[in-house]
Amino acid sequence: MRHKHGYRKLNRTSAHRAALLKNLSLALTKEGRIETTLPKAKELRSYYEKLITKASANDFNSHRAIFAMIQDKACTNTIVTEIAPKYADRNGGYTRIIKTRMRKGDSAPMAIIELV
């Protein structure tokens, strides 16, 4: 049973899952809106909102913490200087998930995740 289990495994190893979330968060930072499967979007929401919450401190340590998670200087700078200040007065809820369609090949539920 998986009662109160903290995260979705997404049928991947831990390293593959970490790389997936890192790449999805980079894409979301660059584009502002991406389409992915619903379970990936739900897991990305938790990951990305923690990034923004850490970045809201807007100091050197937050830069280091964000860079350690996503390993991209340009996106780290974008999150800390542009995205996080927009949500300074919000207590969470920085992203929105919109269910869109069923993928044709495997009938996977798709969703759009975007910054609010």
C-alpha positions in Angstrom: 0.0 0.0 0.0 1.1 3.5 -0.6 -0.9 5.4 1.9 0.6 8.9 2.7 3.6 8.1 0.3 5.3 11.4 -0.5 5.9 11.4 -4.2 5.1 9.7 -7.5 7.8 7.3 -8.9 6.7 7.8 -12.5 8.1 4.4 -13.3 11.7 5.7 -13.3 14.8 5.3 -11.2 15.6 8.1 -8.7 18.3 9.6 -10.9 16.1 9.5 -14.0 13.2 11.0 -12.1 15.5 13.8 -10.8 16.7 14.5 -14.3 13.1 14.6 -15.6 12.0 17.1 -13.0 15.0 19.2 -13.6 14.5 19.3 -17.4 10.7 20.0 -17.0 11.4 22.8 -14.6 14.0 24.3 -17.1 11.4 24.1 -19.8 8.7 25.7 -17.6 11.1 28.5 -16.7 12.0 29.3 -20.3 8.6 28.9 -21.8 6.2 29.8 -18.9 3.8 27.1 -20.1 4.4 23.4 -21.1 2.3 20.4 -22.0 3.1 17.1 -20.4 1.3 14.1 -18.9 -0.9 14.7 -15.9 1.1 12.7 -13.3 4.3 14.5 -14.4 2.6 17.9 -14.2 1.4 17.1 -10.7 4.8 16.1 -9.5 6.4 19.0 -11.3 4.1 21.4 -9.4 5.5 20.4 -6.1 9.1 20.5 -7.3 8.8 23.9 -9.0 6.9 25.6 -6.2 9.6 24.6 -3.8 12.1 26.3 -6.2 10.1 29.5 -6.2 9.7 29.5 -2.4 13.5 29.1 -1.9 14.2 31.8 -4.5 11.9 34.3 -2.7 14.6 34.9 -0.1 16.6 36.6 -3.0 20.0 36.2 -1.5 23.3 34.4 -2.4 22.3 31.2 -0.6 19.0 31.0 -2.5 21.0 31.3 -5.8 23.2 28.4 -4.7 20.3 26.3 -3.6 18.4 26.8 -6.9 21.5 26.2 -9.0 22.2 23.0 -7.1 18.7 21.8 -8.1 18.5 22.8 -11.8 22.2 23.4 -12.8 21.5 26.2 -15.3 22.9 29.7 -14.7 20.5 31.5 -16.9 17.4 29.8 -15.6 18.6 30.2 -12.0 19.0 33.9 -12.5 15.5 34.1 -14.2 13.9 32.3 -11.3 15.6 34.4 -8.6 15.4 37.9 -10.2 12.2 37.7 -12.3 9.8 34.9 -11.3 10.1 34.9 -7.5 9.6 38.6 -7.0 6.3 38.4 -8.8 5.0 36.0 -6.2 6.5 37.7 -3.1 3.0 38.4 -1.7 1.7 34.9 -2.4 1.9 31.9 0.0 2.2 29.1 -2.6 0.0 28.3 -5.6 2.4 29.7 -8.2 1.4 27.2 -10.9 -1.8 26.1 -12.6 -2.6 22.7 -14.1 -5.2 22.5 -16.9 -6.2 19.0 -18.1 -6.3 19.0 -21.9 -6.8 15.8 -23.7 -6.0 12.1 -24.0 -2.8 11.4 -26.0 -3.6 9.5 -29.1 -0.9 6.8 -29.0 -1.3 5.5 -25.5 -4.4 7.4 -24.1 -2.3 9.1 -21.4 -4.0 12.0 -19.8 -2.3 15.3 -20.8 -2.2 18.6 -19.0 -0.8 22.1 -19.4 1.2 23.4 -16.5 1.8 27.2 -16.4 2.9 29.9 -14.1 -0.1 31.8 -12.6 
